[in-house]
Amino acid sequence: MVWQNDGTGLAFDPAVASWRVLPPLDVPLGPDGPFSLAATAGGELAVLAADPVTGQGRLALLGDDGWRWDAETLPLPVGDETTLASAGDWLVVLSPVGSPAVYHVPSGRWDQDADGPAVQAPNTVWTEDQLVVWGGVDPGLTSAAVGSDGTTDMVWTPPVAG
C-alpha cells in the first residue's frame, strides 16, 4: 500500500498484478500527522493515523463498505518511528516510547503487551505463527535481545483465541 498524507492511497493486488485506487480516508485527527500501514491476514488494509500535536493515534480498517475508524484510541503515542505490523488476526504497533500495543481485528480489542520492548522503526515479517521483528533501534530498554550493532531482534507469538 502506498499512502499520501492527504488521505489518498494506492494498493497493489498481487492476485491480479495491478494497482487500485483506495477510497479517500477522512482523517479525524488531521491529515498532517504520521501514518503507518499494514494489511491483515483477512485482506483488510489498515492505517494508523496520529495527531501531530498530541500524538494520539487511531486505527482505520478498509473493508468492503469503505474505511471504518476504531472507536478507541491507541494506548500509546504514535510518531514517525512507529511501525504497524500485521500478524494474522492481530495488528501490532511497535513504538519507541512504550511496550507494543496489539489489536485483535475480529474483536476490535486493544491490549498493551507489557513484556515487549519499546523499539524504533523496525522491520517486520509475519511467518503465519510468529511476528519477526528486527533492525529497530532499542531506545534503552533491556527486555529485548539487542545485538552488538545496537539493533533489536525479537519475535512475537499471538495469543491463542479460545
Biotite code that builds the C-alpha atoms (Angstrom):
import biotite.structure as struc

atoms = struc.array([
    struc.Atom([0.000, 0.000, 0.000], chain_id="A", res_id=1, res_name="MET", atom_name="CA", element="C"),
    struc.Atom([1.250, 3.476, -0.845], chain_id="A", res_id=2, res_name="VAL", atom_name="CA", element="C"),
    struc.Atom([-0.140, 6.371, 1.172], chain_id="A", res_id=3, res_name="TRP", atom_name="CA", element="C"),
    struc.Atom([-0.106, 10.149, 0.940], chain_id="A", res_id=4, res_name="GLN", atom_name="CA", element="C"),
    struc.Atom([-0.697, 12.464, 3.879], chain_id="A", res_id=5, res_name="ASN", atom_name="CA", element="C"),
    struc.Atom([-3.780, 13.884, 2.175], chain_id="A", res_id=6, res_name="ASP", atom_name="CA", element="C"),
    struc.Atom([-5.801, 10.719, 2.914], chain_id="A", res_id=7, res_name="GLY", atom_name="CA", element="C"),
    struc.Atom([-5.402, 9.097, -0.508], chain_id="A", res_id=8, res_name="THR", atom_name="CA", element="C"),
    struc.Atom([-3.563, 5.954, -1.470], chain_id="A", res_id=9, res_name="GLY", atom_name="CA", element="C"),
    struc.Atom([-2.984, 3.032, -3.803], chain_id="A", res_id=10, res_name="LEU", atom_name="CA", element="C"),
    struc.Atom([-2.803, -0.690, -3.082], chain_id="A", res_id=11, res_name="ALA", atom_name="CA", element="C"),
    struc.Atom([-1.137, -3.419, -5.130], chain_id="A", res_id=12, res_name="PHE", atom_name="CA", element="C"),
    struc.Atom([-3.160, -6.608, -5.549], chain_id="A", res_id=13, res_name="ASP", atom_name="CA", element="C"),
    struc.Atom([-0.738, -9.487, -6.283], chain_id="A", res_id=14, res_name="PRO", atom_name="CA", element="C"),
    struc.Atom([-3.614, -11.800, -7.297], chain_id="A", res_id=15, res_name="ALA", atom_name="CA", element="C"),
    struc.Atom([-4.256, -9.699, -10.404], chain_id="A", res_id=16, res_name="VAL", atom_name="CA", element="C"),
    struc.Atom([-0.838, -7.946, -10.597], chain_id="A", res_id=17, res_name="ALA", atom_name="CA", element="C"),
    struc.Atom([-2.284, -4.458, -10.670], chain_id="A", res_id=18, res_name="SER", atom_name="CA", element="C"),
    struc.Atom([-2.731, -1.313, -8.594], chain_id="A", res_id=19, res_name="TRP", atom_name="CA", element="C"),
    struc.Atom([-6.073, 0.044, -7.396], chain_id="A", res_id=20, res_name="ARG", atom_name="CA", element="C"),
    struc.Atom([-7.006, 3.445, -6.058], chain_id="A", res_id=21, res_name="VAL", atom_name="CA", element="C"),
    struc.Atom([-8.161, 3.338, -2.442], chain_id="A", res_id=22, res_name="LEU", atom_name="CA", element="C"),
    struc.Atom([-11.216, 5.279, -1.329], chain_id="A", res_id=23, res_name="PRO", atom_name="CA", element="C"),
    struc.Atom([-10.304, 8.547, 0.383], chain_id="A", res_id=24, res_name="PRO", atom_name="CA", element="C"),
    struc.Atom([-9.839, 8.396, 4.136], chain_id="A", res_id=25, res_name="LEU", atom_name="CA", element="C"),
    struc.Atom([-11.398, 11.151, 6.221], chain_id="A", res_id=26, res_name="ASP", atom_name="CA", element="C"),
    struc.Atom([-8.761, 11.619, 8.918], chain_id="A", res_id=27, res_name="VAL", atom_name="CA", element="C"),
    struc.Atom([-10.484, 12.888, 12.098], chain_id="A", res_id=28, res_name="PRO", atom_name="CA", element="C"),
    struc.Atom([-7.164, 13.863, 13.666], chain_id="A", res_id=29, res_name="LEU", atom_name="CA", element="C"),
    struc.Atom([-5.949, 15.892, 10.698], chain_id="A", res_id=30, res_name="GLY", atom_name="CA", element="C"),
    struc.Atom([-4.124, 14.750, 7.558], chain_id="A", res_id=31, res_name="PRO", atom_name="CA", element="C"),
    struc.Atom([-0.700, 16.088, 8.543], chain_id="A", res_id=32, res_name="ASP", atom_name="CA", element="C"),
    struc.Atom([0.157, 13.531, 11.236], chain_id="A", res_id=33, res_name="GLY", atom_name="CA", element="C"),
    struc.Atom([2.289, 10.432, 10.709], chain_id="A", res_id=34, res_name="PRO", atom_name="CA", element="C"),
    struc.Atom([0.732, 7.319, 9.178], chain_id="A", res_id=35, res_name="PHE", atom_name="CA", element="C"),
    struc.Atom([1.647, 3.635, 9.496], chain_id="A", res_id=36, res_name="SER", atom_name="CA", element="C"),
    struc.Atom([0.235, 1.000, 7.139], chain_id="A", res_id=37, res_name="LEU", atom_name="CA", element="C"),
    struc.Atom([-0.416, -2.752, 7.218], chain_id="A", res_id=38, res_name="ALA", atom_name="CA", element="C"),
    struc.Atom([-2.592, -5.435, 5.643], chain_id="A", res_id=39, res_name="ALA", atom_name="CA", element="C"),
    struc.Atom([-4.341, -8.014, 7.818], chain_id="A", res_id=40, res_name="THR", atom_name="CA", element="C"),
    struc.Atom([-4.396, -11.753, 7.141], chain_id="A", res_id=41, res_name="ALA", atom_name="CA", element="C"),
    struc.Atom([-8.054, -11.367, 6.144], chain_id="A", res_id=42, res_name="GLY", atom_name="CA", element="C"),
    struc.Atom([-7.041, -8.945, 3.404], chain_id="A", res_id=43, res_name="GLY", atom_name="CA", element="C"),
    struc.Atom([-8.187, -5.770, 5.136], chain_id="A", res_id=44, res_name="GLU", atom_name="CA", element="C"),
    struc.Atom([-5.933, -2.766, 4.821], chain_id="A", res_id=45, res_name="LEU", atom_name="CA", element="C"),
    struc.Atom([-5.176, -0.808, 7.997], chain_id="A", res_id=46, res_name="ALA", atom_name="CA", element="C"),
    struc.Atom([-3.963, 2.743, 8.546], chain_id="A", res_id=47, res_name="VAL", atom_name="CA", element="C"),
    struc.Atom([-2.754, 4.053, 11.885], chain_id="A", res_id=48, res_name="LEU", atom_name="CA", element="C"),
    struc.Atom([-3.025, 7.853, 11.924], chain_id="A", res_id=49, res_name="ALA", atom_name="CA", element="C"),
    struc.Atom([-1.633, 10.169, 14.578], chain_id="A", res_id=50, res_name="ALA", atom_name="CA", element="C"),
    struc.Atom([-2.434, 13.688, 15.646], chain_id="A", res_id=51, res_name="ASP", atom_name="CA", element="C"),
    struc.Atom([0.789, 15.685, 15.101], chain_id="A", res_id=52, res_name="PRO", atom_name="CA", element="C"),
    struc.Atom([0.203, 17.755, 18.253], chain_id="A", res_id=53, res_name="VAL", atom_name="CA", element="C"),
    struc.Atom([-0.983, 15.238, 20.857], chain_id="A", res_id=54, res_name="THR", atom_name="CA", element="C"),
    struc.Atom([0.427, 12.021, 19.388], chain_id="A", res_id=55, res_name="GLY", atom_name="CA", element="C"),
    struc.Atom([-2.975, 10.362, 19.896], chain_id="A", res_id=56, res_name="GLN", atom_name="CA", element="C"),
    struc.Atom([-3.415, 7.529, 17.408], chain_id="A", res_id=57, res_name="GLY", atom_name="CA", element="C"),
    struc.Atom([-6.470, 5.991, 15.767], chain_id="A", res_id=58, res_name="ARG", atom_name="CA", element="C"),
    struc.Atom([-6.807, 2.906, 13.595], chain_id="A", res_id=59, res_name="LEU", atom_name="CA", element="C"),
    struc.Atom([-8.863, 2.731, 10.390], chain_id="A", res_id=60, res_name="ALA", atom_name="CA", element="C"),
    struc.Atom([-9.618, -0.551, 8.590], chain_id="A", res_id=61, res_name="LEU", atom_name="CA", element="C"),
    struc.Atom([-10.735, -0.776, 4.957], chain_id="A", res_id=62, res_name="LEU", atom_name="CA", element="C"),
    struc.Atom([-13.486, -3.330, 4.369], chain_id="A", res_id=63, res_name="GLY", atom_name="CA", element="C"),
    struc.Atom([-15.947, -3.922, 1.559], chain_id="A", res_id=64, res_name="ASP", atom_name="CA", element="C"),
    struc.Atom([-18.068, -0.999, 2.785], chain_id="A", res_id=65, res_name="ASP", atom_name="CA", element="C"),
    struc.Atom([-15.180, 1.524, 2.972], chain_id="A", res_id=66, res_name="GLY", atom_name="CA", element="C"),
    struc.Atom([-12.988, 2.807, 5.785], chain_id="A", res_id=67, res_name="TRP", atom_name="CA", element="C"),
    struc.Atom([-14.130, 2.434, 9.375], chain_id="A", res_id=68, res_name="ARG", atom_name="CA", element="C"),
    struc.Atom([-12.412, 4.033, 12.355], chain_id="A", res_id=69, res_name="TRP", atom_name="CA", element="C"),
    struc.Atom([-11.940, 2.041, 15.542], chain_id="A", res_id=70, res_name="ASP", atom_name="CA", element="C"),
    struc.Atom([-13.800, 3.712, 18.408], chain_id="A", res_id=71, res_name="ALA", atom_name="CA", element="C"),
    struc.Atom([-10.868, 3.524, 20.828], chain_id="A", res_id=72, res_name="GLU", atom_name="CA", element="C"),
    struc.Atom([-7.656, 5.488, 20.630], chain_id="A", res_id=73, res_name="THR", atom_name="CA", element="C"),
    struc.Atom([-4.322, 3.718, 20.724], chain_id="A", res_id=74, res_name="LEU", atom_name="CA", element="C"),
    struc.Atom([-2.977, 3.126, 24.269], chain_id="A", res_id=75, res_name="PRO", atom_name="CA", element="C"),
    struc.Atom([0.429, 4.685, 23.431], chain_id="A", res_id=76, res_name="LEU", atom_name="CA", element="C"),
    struc.Atom([1.691, 7.705, 21.478], chain_id="A", res_id=77, res_name="PRO", atom_name="CA", element="C"),
    struc.Atom([2.275, 7.361, 17.727], chain_id="A", res_id=78, res_name="VAL", atom_name="CA", element="C"),
    struc.Atom([5.021, 9.110, 15.774], chain_id="A", res_id=79, res_name="GLY", atom_name="CA", element="C"),
    struc.Atom([7.195, 8.873, 12.680], chain_id="A", res_id=80, res_name="ASP", atom_name="CA", element="C"),
    struc.Atom([9.157, 5.929, 14.138], chain_id="A", res_id=81, res_name="GLU", atom_name="CA", element="C"),
    struc.Atom([6.021, 3.885, 14.908], chain_id="A", res_id=82, res_name="THR", atom_name="CA", element="C"),
    struc.Atom([5.540, 0.650, 12.945], chain_id="A", res_id=83, res_name="THR", atom_name="CA", element="C"),
    struc.Atom([2.178, -1.046, 12.321], chain_id="A", res_id=84, res_name="LEU", atom_name="CA", element="C"),
    struc.Atom([2.707, -4.758, 11.596], chain_id="A", res_id=85, res_name="ALA", atom_name="CA", element="C"),
    struc.Atom([0.241, -7.447, 10.596], chain_id="A", res_id=86, res_name="SER", atom_name="CA", element="C"),
    struc.Atom([0.269, -10.764, 12.491], chain_id="A", res_id=87, res_name="ALA", atom_name="CA", element="C"),
    struc.Atom([-2.651, -12.933, 11.367], chain_id="A", res_id=88, res_name="GLY", atom_name="CA", element="C"),
    struc.Atom([-5.805, -11.655, 13.071], chain_id="A", res_id=89, res_name="ASP", atom_name="CA", element="C"),
    struc.Atom([-3.696, -9.154, 15.010], chain_id="A", res_id=90, res_name="TRP", atom_name="CA", element="C"),
    struc.Atom([-2.114, -5.799, 14.300], chain_id="A", res_id=91, res_name="LEU", atom_name="CA", element="C"),
    struc.Atom([0.960, -4.934, 16.360], chain_id="A", res_id=92, res_name="VAL", atom_name="CA", element="C"),
    struc.Atom([2.047, -1.342, 16.994], chain_id="A", res_id=93, res_name="VAL", atom_name="CA", element="C"),
    struc.Atom([5.769, -1.030, 17.756], chain_id="A", res_id=94, res_name="LEU", atom_name="CA", element="C"),
    struc.Atom([6.786, 2.321, 19.213], chain_id="A", res_id=95, res_name="SER", atom_name="CA", element="C"),
    struc.Atom([9.972, 3.829, 20.652], chain_id="A", res_id=96, res_name="PRO", atom_name="CA", element="C"),
    struc.Atom([8.014, 5.232, 23.634], chain_id="A", res_id=97, res_name="VAL", atom_name="CA", element="C"),
    struc.Atom([6.339, 2.203, 25.189], chain_id="A", res_id=98, res_name="GLY", atom_name="CA", element="C"),
    struc.Atom([5.625, -1.501, 25.112], chain_id="A", res_id=99, res_name="SER", atom_name="CA", element="C"),
    struc.Atom([3.936, -2.742, 21.936], chain_id="A", res_id=100, res_name="PRO", atom_name="CA", element="C"),
    struc.Atom([0.175, -2.422, 21.633], chain_id="A", res_id=101, res_name="ALA", atom_name="CA", element="C"),
    struc.Atom([-1.757, -5.254, 19.983], chain_id="A", res_id=102, res_name="VAL", atom_name="CA", element="C"),
    struc.Atom([-5.139, -5.018, 18.251], chain_id="A", res_id=103, res_name="TYR", atom_name="CA", element="C"),
    struc.Atom([-7.291, -8.106, 17.685], chain_id="A", res_id=104, res_name="HIS", atom_name="CA", element="C"),
    struc.Atom([-9.044, -7.346, 14.383], chain_id="A", res_id=105, res_name="VAL", atom_name="CA", element="C"),
    struc.Atom([-12.062, -9.707, 14.774], chain_id="A", res_id=106, res_name="PRO", atom_name="CA", element="C"),
    struc.Atom([-12.948, -8.426, 18.263], chain_id="A", res_id=107, res_name="SER", atom_name="CA", element="C"),
    struc.Atom([-11.775, -4.810, 17.878], chain_id="A", res_id=108, res_name="GLY", atom_name="CA", element="C"),
    struc.Atom([-9.896, -5.031, 21.189], chain_id="A", res_id=109, res_name="ARG", atom_name="CA", element="C"),
    struc.Atom([-6.650, -3.191, 22.074], chain_id="A", res_id=110, res_name="TRP", atom_name="CA", element="C"),
    struc.Atom([-4.182, -4.587, 24.635], chain_id="A", res_id=111, res_name="ASP", atom_name="CA", element="C"),
    struc.Atom([-0.750, -3.495, 25.794], chain_id="A", res_id=112, res_name="GLN", atom_name="CA", element="C"),
    struc.Atom([1.954, -6.188, 25.575], chain_id="A", res_id=113, res_name="ASP", atom_name="CA", element="C"),
    struc.Atom([3.792, -5.377, 28.831], chain_id="A", res_id=114, res_name="ALA", atom_name="CA", element="C"),
    struc.Atom([6.562, -7.922, 28.105], chain_id="A", res_id=115, res_name="ASP", atom_name="CA", element="C"),
    struc.Atom([7.564, -6.304, 24.816], chain_id="A", res_id=116, res_name="GLY", atom_name="CA", element="C"),
    struc.Atom([10.254, -3.657, 24.481], chain_id="A", res_id=117, res_name="PRO", atom_name="CA", element="C"),
    struc.Atom([9.951, -0.196, 23.053], chain_id="A", res_id=118, res_name="ALA", atom_name="CA", element="C"),
    struc.Atom([11.525, -0.266, 19.602], chain_id="A", res_id=119, res_name="VAL", atom_name="CA", element="C"),
    struc.Atom([12.026, 2.404, 16.963], chain_id="A", res_id=120, res_name="GLN", atom_name="CA", element="C"),
    struc.Atom([11.150, 1.829, 13.280], chain_id="A", res_id=121, res_name="ALA", atom_name="CA", element="C"),
    struc.Atom([11.894, -1.914, 12.969], chain_id="A", res_id=122, res_name="PRO", atom_name="CA", element="C"),
    struc.Atom([11.380, -4.233, 10.008], chain_id="A", res_id=123, res_name="ASN", atom_name="CA", element="C"),
    struc.Atom([8.788, -6.973, 10.445], chain_id="A", res_id=124, res_name="THR", atom_name="CA", element="C"),
    struc.Atom([7.563, -10.120, 8.729], chain_id="A", res_id=125, res_name="VAL", atom_name="CA", element="C"),
    struc.Atom([4.677, -12.453, 9.636], chain_id="A", res_id=126, res_name="TRP", atom_name="CA", element="C"),
    struc.Atom([5.558, -16.180, 9.332], chain_id="A", res_id=127, res_name="THR", atom_name="CA", element="C"),
    struc.Atom([1.960, -17.427, 9.836], chain_id="A", res_id=128, res_name="GLU", atom_name="CA", element="C"),
    struc.Atom([2.659, -18.185, 13.513], chain_id="A", res_id=129, res_name="ASP", atom_name="CA", element="C"),
    struc.Atom([5.128, -15.525, 14.722], chain_id="A", res_id=130, res_name="GLN", atom_name="CA", element="C"),
    struc.Atom([5.877, -11.880, 14.022], chain_id="A", res_id=131, res_name="LEU", atom_name="CA", element="C"),
    struc.Atom([9.619, -11.496, 13.491], chain_id="A", res_id=132, res_name="VAL", atom_name="CA", element="C"),
    struc.Atom([10.953, -8.030, 14.328], chain_id="A", res_id=133, res_name="VAL", atom_name="CA", element="C"),
    struc.Atom([14.488, -6.904, 13.508], chain_id="A", res_id=134, res_name="TRP", atom_name="CA", element="C"),
    struc.Atom([16.614, -3.873, 12.800], chain_id="A", res_id=135, res_name="GLY", atom_name="CA", element="C"),
    struc.Atom([14.853, -1.366, 15.037], chain_id="A", res_id=136, res_name="GLY", atom_name="CA", element="C"),
    struc.Atom([16.906, 0.633, 17.484], chain_id="A", res_id=137, res_name="VAL", atom_name="CA", element="C"),
    struc.Atom([16.198, -0.231, 21.121], chain_id="A", res_id=138, res_name="ASP", atom_name="CA", element="C"),
    struc.Atom([15.823, 3.189, 22.778], chain_id="A", res_id=139, res_name="PRO", atom_name="CA", element="C"),
    struc.Atom([17.281, 1.993, 26.085], chain_id="A", res_id=140, res_name="GLY", atom_name="CA", element="C"),
    struc.Atom([15.070, -0.823, 27.366], chain_id="A", res_id=141, res_name="LEU", atom_name="CA", element="C"),
    struc.Atom([16.834, -4.095, 28.118], chain_id="A", res_id=142, res_name="THR", atom_name="CA", element="C"),
    struc.Atom([13.979, -6.581, 27.684], chain_id="A", res_id=143, res_name="SER", atom_name="CA", element="C"),
    struc.Atom([14.784, -7.229, 24.013], chain_id="A", res_id=144, res_name="ALA", atom_name="CA", element="C"),
    struc.Atom([17.695, -9.103, 22.513], chain_id="A", res_id=145, res_name="ALA", atom_name="CA", element="C"),
    struc.Atom([19.976, -6.246, 21.476], chain_id="A", res_id=146, res_name="VAL", atom_name="CA", element="C"),
    struc.Atom([22.694, -7.162, 19.025], chain_id="A", res_id=147, res_name="GLY", atom_name="CA", element="C"),
    struc.Atom([26.230, -5.795, 19.027], chain_id="A", res_id=148, res_name="SER", atom_name="CA", element="C"),
    struc.Atom([25.156, -3.305, 16.358], chain_id="A", res_id=149, res_name="ASP", atom_name="CA", element="C"),
    struc.Atom([22.552, -1.811, 18.731], chain_id="A", res_id=150, res_name="GLY", atom_name="CA", element="C"),
    struc.Atom([19.560, -3.194, 16.842], chain_id="A", res_id=151, res_name="THR", atom_name="CA", element="C"),
    struc.Atom([16.710, -5.174, 18.338], chain_id="A", res_id=152, res_name="THR", atom_name="CA", element="C"),
    struc.Atom([15.758, -8.699, 17.253], chain_id="A", res_id=153, res_name="ASP", atom_name="CA", element="C"),
    struc.Atom([12.660, -10.374, 18.724], chain_id="A", res_id=154, res_name="MET", atom_name="CA", element="C"),
    struc.Atom([9.628, -12.494, 17.893], chain_id="A", res_id=155, res_name="VAL", atom_name="CA", element="C"),
    struc.Atom([6.011, -12.130, 18.990], chain_id="A", res_id=156, res_name="TRP", atom_name="CA", element="C"),
    struc.Atom([3.585, -15.040, 19.070], chain_id="A", res_id=157, res_name="THR", atom_name="CA", element="C"),
    struc.Atom([-0.079, -14.037, 19.209], chain_id="A", res_id=158, res_name="PRO", atom_name="CA", element="C"),
    struc.Atom([-2.268, -15.498, 21.942], chain_id="A", res_id=159, res_name="PRO", atom_name="CA", element="C"),
    struc.Atom([-4.440, -18.466, 21.040], chain_id="A", res_id=160, res_name="VAL", atom_name="CA", element="C"),
    struc.Atom([-8.085, -17.466, 20.696], chain_id="A", res_id=161, res_name="ALA", atom_name="CA", element="C"),
    struc.Atom([-10.275, -19.535, 22.942], chain_id="A", res_id=162, res_name="GLY", atom_name="CA", element="C"),
])
